Amino acid sequence: MKVYYNGSCNICNAEISHYKKIKSEISYIDISETKDKHVTNLSKDELFRRMHVYHQGNLYSGSESFLIMWSQMKKWRLLSRVLSLPLIRQFWFLIYEIVAIFLYWKNRSKIYLENHSCSKTTRMVFGGLRLILYFYPLNSTLD
């Protein structure tokens, strides 16, 4: 099994570090540093938007990837089974998507700038501009 995660996201990195201690037989691949043959068909946005798991010849993304990964971990197996139940699975999908989109947008500028060798100051300025534009879009008028 291979788990593809966004190592440039502090929250994602902390969570995967926890799983590494539990199940070291799983191969954990930081997609911000490496790209693997099993995910070459995914765009950069698709790759960074969700976690992915390659298991038994299939690539799983998003909430499904967690269910597959947890099913292989003794301490997390019960949670995987509960979240796989029909109505709960839909709720789990929705929660995952909300959190994933938040983390993706939070780390989007960081991902782009780190891959283009910008200085820390440039990343801070770009992040600040993005925040300003979020609250004051260019097409709005200030009173």
N, CA, C and O atoms as a DFTB+ gen file, in Angstrom:
572 C
 N C O
     1  1       0.847      -1.180       0.000
     2  2       0.000       0.000       0.000
     3  2       0.883       1.230       0.000
     4  3       1.903       1.286       0.688
     5  1       0.468       2.228      -0.796
     6  2       1.157       3.513      -0.838
     7  2       0.163       4.608      -0.496
     8  3      -0.952       4.630      -1.017
     9  1       0.569       5.512       0.375
    10  2      -0.251       6.659       0.764
    11  2       0.426       7.912       0.226
    12  3       1.590       8.173       0.528
    13  1      -0.303       8.683      -0.570
    14  2       0.204       9.930      -1.140
    15  2      -0.429      11.088      -0.391
    16  3      -1.652      11.227      -0.366
    17  1       0.405      11.918       0.219
    18  2      -0.101      13.030       1.029
    19  2       0.663      14.299       0.727
    20  3       1.756      14.257       0.163
    21  1       0.088      15.427       1.102
    22  2       0.689      16.737       0.886
    23  2       1.562      17.095       2.083
    24  3       1.059      17.554       3.108
    25  1       2.857      16.886       1.954
    26  2       3.793      17.167       3.038
    27  2       3.999      18.647       3.300
    28  3       4.549      19.011       4.340
    29  1       3.569      19.519       2.381
    30  2       3.709      20.955       2.615
    31  2       2.585      21.497       3.495
    32  3       2.622      22.654       3.913
    33  1       1.588      20.662       3.775
    34  2       0.494      21.026       4.680
    35  2       0.862      20.541       6.084
    36  3       1.029      19.341       6.301
    37  1       0.986      21.461       7.024
    38  2       1.407      21.104       8.382
    39  2       0.463      20.109       9.052
    40  3       0.912      19.187       9.732
    41  1      -0.828      20.291       8.863
    42  2      -1.814      19.393       9.479
    43  2      -1.722      17.999       8.858
    44  3      -1.722      16.992       9.565
    45  1      -1.643      17.956       7.525
    46  2      -1.533      16.664       6.825
    47  2      -0.263      15.941       7.253
    48  3      -0.279      14.738       7.516
    49  1       0.824      16.677       7.318
    50  2       2.120      16.107       7.692
    51  2       2.091      15.548       9.112
    52  3       2.626      14.468       9.365
    53  1       1.475      16.271      10.033
    54  2       1.378      15.806      11.424
    55  2       0.549      14.530      11.518
    56  3       0.899      13.609      12.257
    57  1      -0.541      14.477      10.772
    58  2      -1.392      13.291      10.811
    59  2      -0.666      12.075      10.244
    60  3      -0.723      10.991      10.823
    61  1       0.008      12.251       9.123
    62  2       0.740      11.136       8.514
    63  2       1.892      10.694       9.417
    64  3       2.193       9.502       9.493
    65  1       2.526      11.624      10.089
    66  2       3.598      11.262      11.036
    67  2       3.056      10.346      12.127
    68  3       3.732       9.414      12.561
    69  1       1.838      10.619      12.562
    70  2       1.186       9.761      13.562
    71  2       0.968       8.356      12.995
    72  3       1.234       7.367      13.677
    73  1       0.487       8.263      11.754
    74  2       0.233       6.957      11.141
    75  2       1.526       6.186      10.888
    76  3       1.550       4.959      10.981
    77  1       2.596       6.906      10.569
    78  2       3.888       6.246      10.339
    79  2       4.343       5.479      11.576
    80  3       4.960       4.419      11.467
    81  1       4.037       6.019      12.746
    82  2       4.416       5.350      13.998
    83  2       3.581       4.087      14.221
    84  3       4.056       3.120      14.816
    85  1       2.353       4.102      13.748
    86  2       1.438       2.980      13.942
    87  2       1.695       1.866      12.933
    88  3       1.772       0.697      13.311
    89  1       1.828       2.213      11.656
    90  2       1.936       1.212      10.593
    91  2       3.089       1.586       9.671
    92  3       2.902       2.311       8.694
    93  1       4.263       1.096       9.981
    94  2       5.441       1.455       9.200
    95  2       5.563       0.657       7.903
    96  3       6.377       1.012       7.050
    97  1       4.773      -0.415       7.726
    98  2       4.838      -1.214       6.499
    99  2       4.228      -0.486       5.307
   100  3       4.468      -0.866       4.161
   101  1       3.455       0.539       5.563
   102  2       2.847       1.326       4.491
   103  2       3.893       2.301       3.969
   104  3       4.656       2.881       4.743
   105  1       3.923       2.475       2.662
   106  2       4.842       3.425       2.049
   107  2       4.152       4.790       1.980
   108  3       3.134       4.933       1.303
   109  1       4.695       5.784       2.669
   110  2       4.119       7.126       2.707
   111  2       4.919       8.024       1.768
   112  3       6.130       8.166       1.931
   113  1       4.259       8.625       0.796
   114  2       4.947       9.423      -0.219
   115  2       4.449      10.864      -0.164
   116  3       3.264      11.137      -0.353
   117  1       5.381      11.775       0.099
   118  2       5.089      13.207       0.146
   119  2       5.051      13.732      -1.284
   120  3       6.088      13.820      -1.942
   121  1       3.865      14.079      -1.765
   122  2       3.711      14.504      -3.154
   123  2       4.267      15.897      -3.423
   124  3       4.407      16.294      -4.580
   125  1       4.589      16.649      -2.359
   126  2       5.198      17.957      -2.584
   127  2       6.677      17.808      -2.941
   128  3       7.309      18.761      -3.396
   129  1       7.225      16.611      -2.734
   130  2       8.632      16.360      -3.051
   131  2       8.823      15.323      -4.157
   132  3       9.805      15.386      -4.897
   133  1       7.904      14.377      -4.277
   134  2       8.071      13.247      -5.191
   135  2       6.769      12.950      -5.916
   136  3       5.686      13.126      -5.357
   137  1       6.873      12.505      -7.148
   138  2       5.695      12.033      -7.875
   139  2       5.960      10.573      -8.248
   140  3       7.065      10.218      -8.659
   141  1       4.957       9.750      -8.104
   142  2       5.080       8.312      -8.284
   143  2       4.321       7.879      -9.532
   144  3       3.403       8.570      -9.971
   145  1       4.694       6.754     -10.098
   146  2       4.059       6.273     -11.328
   147  2       2.559       6.014     -11.186
   148  3       1.833       6.057     -12.179
   149  1       2.087       5.748      -9.975
   150  2       0.670       5.434      -9.776
   151  2      -0.223       6.679      -9.786
   152  3      -1.446       6.557      -9.858
   153  1       0.369       7.867      -9.715
   154  2      -0.430       9.098      -9.693
   155  2      -0.071      10.053     -10.828
   156  3      -0.446      11.224     -10.782
   157  1       0.640       9.581     -11.836
   158  2       1.050      10.457     -12.936
   159  2      -0.133      10.966     -13.759
   160  3      -0.029      12.002     -14.417
   161  1      -1.254      10.248     -13.728
   162  2      -2.429      10.674     -14.493
   163  2      -3.216      11.789     -13.802
   164  3      -4.156      12.325     -14.388
   165  1      -2.852      12.147     -12.569
   166  2      -3.557      13.206     -11.838
   167  2      -2.873      14.547     -12.067
   168  3      -1.645      14.632     -12.108
   169  1      -3.688      15.599     -12.217
   170  2      -3.117      16.945     -12.336
   171  2      -2.559      17.365     -10.976
   172  3      -2.835      16.734      -9.956
   173  1      -1.784      18.421     -10.981
   174  2      -1.200      18.924      -9.736
   175  2      -2.300      19.299      -8.743
   176  3      -2.193      18.985      -7.557
   177  1      -3.350      19.963      -9.211
   178  2      -4.459      20.335      -8.336
   179  2      -5.158      19.109      -7.766
   180  3      -5.466      19.071      -6.575
   181  1      -5.413      18.098      -8.608
   182  2      -6.057      16.872      -8.135
   183  2      -5.192      16.167      -7.098
   184  3      -5.689      15.626      -6.111
   185  1      -3.902      16.186      -7.343
   186  2      -2.966      15.506      -6.455
   187  2      -2.912      16.167      -5.079
   188  3      -2.914      15.481      -4.057
   189  1      -2.864      17.494      -5.056
   190  2      -2.756      18.215      -3.791
   191  2      -4.095      18.424      -3.099
   192  3      -4.123      18.737      -1.909
   193  1      -5.186      18.259      -3.802
   194  2      -6.519      18.533      -3.256
   195  2      -6.990      17.481      -2.258
   196  3      -7.732      17.795      -1.328
   197  1      -6.556      16.218      -2.449
   198  2      -7.003      15.121      -1.583
   199  2      -5.850      14.172      -1.304
   200  3      -4.844      14.162      -2.013
   201  1      -6.015      13.378      -0.263
   202  2      -5.071      12.301      -0.014
   203  2      -5.425      11.147      -0.954
   204  3      -6.590      10.968      -1.310
   205  1      -4.419      10.364      -1.354
   206  2      -4.631       9.242      -2.255
   207  2      -3.956       8.000      -1.689
   208  3      -2.915       8.086      -1.037
   209  1      -4.561       6.850      -1.946
   210  2      -3.993       5.566      -1.518
   211  2      -4.015       4.619      -2.711
   212  3      -5.042       4.447      -3.368
   213  1      -2.865       4.011      -2.977
   214  2      -2.779       2.972      -3.997
   215  2      -2.724       1.638      -3.271
   216  3      -1.787       1.372      -2.518
   217  1      -3.739       0.792      -3.499
   218  2      -3.835      -0.482      -2.780
   219  2      -4.421      -1.547      -3.693
   220  3      -5.480      -1.350      -4.289
   221  1      -3.743      -2.654      -3.798
   222  2      -4.175      -3.804      -4.594
   223  2      -4.568      -3.413      -6.022
   224  3      -5.591      -3.858      -6.542
   225  1      -3.740      -2.575      -6.640
   226  2      -3.955      -2.202      -8.038
   227  2      -4.962      -1.097      -8.279
   228  3      -5.225      -0.751      -9.431
   229  1      -5.533      -0.532      -7.226
   230  2      -6.521       0.547      -7.359
   231  2      -6.042       1.810      -6.660
   232  3      -5.373       1.749      -5.628
   233  1      -6.396       2.961      -7.240
   234  2      -6.085       4.251      -6.634
   235  2      -7.361       4.819      -6.028
   236  3      -8.359       5.015      -6.722
   237  1      -7.318       5.079      -4.727
   238  2      -8.463       5.647      -3.999
   239  2      -8.124       7.086      -3.621
   240  3      -6.975       7.392      -3.302
   241  1      -9.117       7.964      -3.655
   242  2      -8.891       9.371      -3.333
   243  2      -9.861       9.850      -2.271
   244  3     -10.955       9.309      -2.113
   245  1      -9.438      10.873      -1.546
   246  2     -10.307      11.529      -0.579
   247  2     -10.701      10.656       0.587
   248  3      -9.875       9.932       1.143
   249  1     -11.971      10.725       0.957
   250  2     -12.467       9.999       2.130
   251  2     -12.286       8.494       1.976
   252  3     -12.057       7.795       2.963
   253  1     -12.387       7.988       0.747
   254  2     -12.180       6.547       0.497
   255  2     -10.759       6.138       0.853
   256  3     -10.535       5.043       1.371
   257  1      -9.802       7.014       0.576
   258  2      -8.400       6.665       0.857
   259  2      -8.180       6.466       2.357
   260  3      -7.421       5.586       2.765
   261  1      -8.839       7.278       3.170
   262  2      -8.724       7.092       4.619
   263  2      -9.341       5.763       5.050
   264  3      -8.772       5.057       5.882
   265  1     -10.493       5.421       4.492
   266  2     -11.144       4.164       4.857
   267  2     -10.251       2.976       4.521
   268  3     -10.152       2.032       5.305
   269  1      -9.601       3.015       3.363
   270  2      -8.702       1.929       2.959
   271  2      -7.494       1.876       3.888
   272  3      -7.121       0.807       4.372
   273  1      -6.885       3.031       4.135
   274  2      -5.700       3.069       4.999
   275  2      -6.044       2.597       6.411
   276  3      -5.333       1.766       6.977
   277  1      -7.126       3.121       6.981
   278  2      -7.511       2.745       8.344
   279  2      -7.876       1.267       8.452
   280  3      -7.667       0.650       9.496
   281  1      -8.413       0.706       7.391
   282  2      -8.783      -0.722       7.429
   283  2      -7.553      -1.615       7.586
   284  3      -7.671      -2.776       7.977
   285  1      -6.375      -1.072       7.282
   286  2      -5.131      -1.831       7.410
   287  2      -4.441      -1.615       8.762
   288  3      -3.404      -2.222       9.031
   289  1      -5.004      -0.763       9.600
   290  2      -4.411      -0.442      10.900
   291  2      -5.313      -0.962      12.013
   292  3      -6.494      -0.625      12.092
   293  1      -4.738      -1.773      12.849
   294  2      -5.525      -2.432      13.898
   295  2      -6.315      -1.436      14.758
   296  3      -7.496      -1.655      15.023
   297  1      -5.675      -0.348      15.193
   298  2      -6.339       0.623      16.071
   299  2      -7.424       1.432      15.359
   300  3      -8.303       1.991      16.014
   301  1      -7.375       1.500      14.046
   302  2      -8.299       2.336      13.286
   303  2      -9.319       1.513      12.500
   304  3     -10.201       2.088      11.863
   305  1      -9.223       0.207      12.529
   306  2     -10.090      -0.666      11.733
   307  2     -11.575      -0.485      12.060
   308  3     -12.410      -0.453      11.156
   309  1     -11.901      -0.368      13.342
   310  2     -13.300      -0.194      13.741
   311  2     -13.870       1.113      13.181
   312  3     -14.996       1.134      12.683
   313  1     -13.104       2.190      13.258
   314  2     -13.554       3.467      12.707
   315  2     -13.802       3.340      11.202
   316  3     -14.784       3.873      10.684
   317  1     -12.927       2.647      10.517
   318  2     -13.103       2.422       9.084
   319  2     -14.415       1.696       8.795
   320  3     -15.134       2.049       7.860
   321  1     -14.719       0.698       9.591
   322  2     -15.967      -0.063       9.393
   323  2     -17.200       0.797       9.677
   324  3     -18.181       0.744       8.936
   325  1     -17.148       1.581      10.742
   326  2     -18.288       2.435      11.106
   327  2     -18.517       3.498      10.028
   328  3     -19.653       3.725       9.610
   329  1     -17.445       4.144       9.580
   330  2     -17.584       5.190       8.563
   331  2     -17.961       4.630       7.192
   332  3     -18.348       5.384       6.299
   333  1     -17.848       3.319       7.023
   334  2     -18.237       2.679       5.758
   335  2     -19.722       2.351       5.688
   336  3     -20.221       1.972       4.628
   337  1     -20.427       2.490       6.795
   338  2     -21.873       2.232       6.799
   339  2     -22.577       3.251       5.899
   340  3     -22.160       4.408       5.840
   341  1     -23.637       2.839       5.197
   342  2     -24.248       3.667       4.147
   343  2     -24.492       5.150       4.469
   344  3     -23.921       5.999       3.785
   345  1     -25.282       5.496       5.439
   346  2     -25.563       6.911       5.708
   347  2     -24.361       7.622       6.320
   348  3     -24.103       8.788       6.022
   349  1     -23.648       6.931       7.153
   350  2     -22.475       7.528       7.792
   351  2     -21.389       7.801       6.760
   352  3     -20.667       8.793       6.862
   353  1     -21.271       6.925       5.767
   354  2     -20.277       7.102       4.712
   355  2     -20.518       8.407       3.951
   356  3     -19.561       9.104       3.615
   357  1     -21.756       8.743       3.679
   358  2     -22.065       9.987       2.978
   359  2     -21.714      11.206       3.834
   360  3     -21.192      12.199       3.327
   361  1     -21.999      11.123       5.117
   362  2     -21.648      12.200       6.041
   363  2     -20.123      12.342       6.129
   364  3     -19.599      13.456       6.114
   365  1     -19.419      11.213       6.220
   366  2     -17.950      11.205       6.266
   367  2     -17.383      11.846       4.997
   368  3     -16.431      12.622       5.080
   369  1     -17.946      11.540       3.833
   370  2     -17.507      12.127       2.571
   371  2     -17.644      13.653       2.620
   372  3     -16.725      14.373       2.227
   373  1     -18.770      14.135       3.092
   374  2     -19.026      15.574       3.168
   375  2     -18.048      16.265       4.120
   376  3     -17.482      17.305       3.781
   377  1     -17.850      15.699       5.294
   378  2     -16.907      16.274       6.268
   379  2     -15.496      16.315       5.683
   380  3     -14.802      17.326       5.786
   381  1     -15.080      15.210       5.072
   382  2     -13.736      15.165       4.481
   383  2     -13.577      16.251       3.428
   384  3     -12.570      16.959       3.421
   385  1     -14.549      16.394       2.542
   386  2     -14.453      17.376       1.470
   387  2     -14.354      18.807       2.006
   388  3     -13.601      19.620       1.469
   389  1     -15.098      19.111       3.047
   390  2     -15.052      20.453       3.650
   391  2     -13.664      20.720       4.224
   392  3     -13.075      21.770       3.971
   393  1     -13.154      19.784       4.984
   394  2     -11.822      19.950       5.584
   395  2     -10.756      19.991       4.495
   396  3      -9.847      20.818       4.554
   397  1     -10.855      19.107       3.500
   398  2      -9.853      19.037       2.438
   399  2      -9.794      20.326       1.620
   400  3      -8.705      20.793       1.287
   401  1     -10.943      20.902       1.293
   402  2     -10.935      22.135       0.505
   403  2     -10.341      23.283       1.321
   404  3      -9.620      24.121       0.781
   405  1     -10.639      23.322       2.614
   406  2     -10.049      24.340       3.478
   407  2      -8.524      24.201       3.505
   408  3      -7.808      25.188       3.335
   409  1      -8.031      22.985       3.718
   410  2      -6.578      22.762       3.778
   411  2      -5.912      23.032       2.431
   412  3      -4.801      23.558       2.378
   413  1      -6.588      22.672       1.353
   414  2      -6.042      22.924       0.020
   415  2      -5.884      24.424      -0.223
   416  3      -4.825      24.877      -0.659
   417  1      -6.923      25.182       0.054
   418  2      -6.844      26.633      -0.156
   419  2      -5.859      27.285       0.796
   420  3      -5.189      28.252       0.433
   421  1      -5.768      26.773       1.989
   422  2      -4.819      27.311       2.975
   423  2      -3.376      27.116       2.497
   424  3      -2.524      27.971       2.738
   425  1      -3.106      26.019       1.836
   426  2      -1.743      25.685       1.430
   427  2      -1.457      25.899      -0.051
   428  3      -0.351      25.620      -0.515
   429  1      -2.435      26.389      -0.793
   430  2      -2.267      26.507      -2.243
   431  2      -1.100      27.414      -2.636
   432  3      -0.293      27.034      -3.484
   433  1      -0.996      28.579      -2.052
   434  2       0.102      29.481      -2.405
   435  2       1.438      28.891      -1.967
   436  3       2.447      29.053      -2.653
   437  1       1.442      28.226      -0.856
   438  2       2.660      27.580      -0.355
   439  2       3.139      26.503      -1.328
   440  3       4.334      26.397      -1.603
   441  1       2.210      25.710      -1.844
   442  2       2.538      24.649      -2.802
   443  2       3.118      25.252      -4.068
   444  3       4.157      24.807      -4.555
   445  1       2.447      26.264      -4.601
   446  2       2.881      26.879      -5.847
   447  2       4.258      27.517      -5.699
   448  3       5.137      27.306      -6.535
   449  1       4.443      28.290      -4.647
   450  2       5.690      29.022      -4.487
   451  2       6.863      28.119      -4.120
   452  3       7.980      28.364      -4.575
   453  1       6.648      27.091      -3.319
   454  2       7.743      26.186      -2.975
   455  2       8.246      25.457      -4.204
   456  3       9.440      25.172      -4.309
   457  1       7.360      25.150      -5.132
   458  2       7.764      24.453      -6.341
   459  2       8.437      25.378      -7.348
   460  3       8.950      24.915      -8.366
   461  1       8.441      26.677      -7.075
   462  2       9.080      27.631      -7.964
   463  2      10.249      28.345      -7.283
   464  3      10.640      29.431      -7.712
   465  1      10.809      27.754      -6.233
   466  2      12.021      28.223      -5.555
   467  2      11.989      29.699      -5.178
   468  3      12.961      30.412      -5.428
   469  1      10.916      30.166      -4.595
   470  2      10.829      31.548      -4.131
   471  2      11.349      31.642      -2.703
   472  3      11.367      30.656      -1.966
   473  1      11.769      32.837      -2.329
   474  2      12.258      33.042      -0.972
   475  2      11.094      33.034       0.020
   476  3       9.929      33.136      -0.367
   477  1      11.427      32.913       1.290
   478  2      10.402      32.920       2.334
   479  2       9.669      34.263       2.345
   480  3       8.457      34.305       2.556
   481  1      10.391      35.351       2.120
   482  2       9.784      36.683       2.094
   483  2       8.759      36.772       0.960
   484  3       7.663      37.300       1.153
   485  1       9.111      36.258      -0.218
   486  2       8.192      36.282      -1.351
   487  2       6.938      35.479      -1.038
   488  3       5.832      35.901      -1.376
   489  1       7.098      34.325      -0.394
   490  2       5.938      33.504      -0.027
   491  2       5.043      34.251       0.952
   492  3       3.818      34.179       0.852
   493  1       5.652      34.977       1.908
   494  2       4.864      35.731       2.885
   495  2       4.105      36.864       2.197
   496  3       2.929      37.085       2.489
   497  1       4.759      37.580       1.295
   498  2       4.119      38.680       0.585
   499  2       2.971      38.144      -0.272
   500  3       1.873      38.699      -0.260
   501  1       3.226      37.070      -1.011
   502  2       2.191      36.475      -1.858
   503  2       1.005      36.010      -1.016
   504  3      -0.146      36.231      -1.392
   505  1       1.277      35.371       0.112
   506  2       0.212      34.918       1.012
   507  2      -0.594      36.088       1.557
   508  3      -1.817      36.003       1.668
   509  1       0.086      37.184       1.899
   510  2      -0.592      38.374       2.397
   511  2      -1.476      39.011       1.343
   512  3      -2.598      39.423       1.636
   513  1      -0.974      39.095       0.110
   514  2      -1.770      39.640      -0.992
   515  2      -3.001      38.780      -1.253
   516  3      -4.087      39.301      -1.506
   517  1      -2.829      37.477      -1.190
   518  2      -3.953      36.568      -1.402
   519  2      -5.024      36.794      -0.339
   520  3      -6.218      36.777      -0.640
   521  1      -4.596      37.006       0.904
   522  2      -5.519      37.251       2.002
   523  2      -6.259      38.576       1.804
   524  3      -7.468      38.650       2.027
   525  1      -5.546      39.612       1.392
   526  2      -6.165      40.917       1.146
   527  2      -7.199      40.810       0.027
   528  3      -8.304      41.341       0.140
   529  1      -6.830      40.118      -1.053
   530  2      -7.756      39.976      -2.185
   531  2      -8.970      39.127      -1.822
   532  3     -10.044      39.291      -2.400
   533  1      -8.799      38.233      -0.876
   534  2      -9.932      37.430      -0.429
   535  2     -10.987      38.312       0.230
   536  3     -12.183      38.164      -0.024
   537  1     -10.528      39.238       1.083
   538  2     -11.464      40.099       1.814
   539  2     -11.895      41.319       1.007
   540  3     -12.987      41.845       1.225
   541  1     -11.059      41.775       0.082
   542  2     -11.376      42.934      -0.746
   543  2     -11.147      42.592      -2.217
   544  3     -10.117      42.958      -2.783
   545  1     -12.097      41.895      -2.839
   546  2     -11.939      41.521      -4.254
   547  2     -11.741      42.747      -5.140
   548  3     -12.198      43.840      -4.803
   549  1     -11.063      42.568      -6.270
   550  2     -10.755      43.677      -7.158
   551  2     -12.001      44.346      -7.745
   552  3     -11.968      45.535      -8.061
   553  1     -13.074      43.615      -7.892
   554  2     -14.268      44.198      -8.490
   555  2     -15.216      44.834      -7.477
   556  3     -16.305      45.271      -7.848
   557  1     -14.823      44.893      -6.206
   558  2     -15.708      45.500      -5.199
   559  2     -15.360      46.977      -5.033
   560  3     -14.260      47.414      -5.371
   561  1     -16.296      47.715      -4.519
   562  2     -16.055      49.123      -4.242
   563  2     -16.021      49.331      -2.738
   564  3     -16.853      48.794      -2.007
   565  1     -15.069      50.100      -2.291
   566  2     -14.958      50.396      -0.854
   567  2     -15.669      51.704      -0.558
   568  3     -15.478      52.690      -1.271
   569  1     -16.474      51.722       0.472
   570  2     -17.191      52.943       0.853
   571  2     -16.375      53.747       1.821
   572  3     -16.811      54.812       2.260
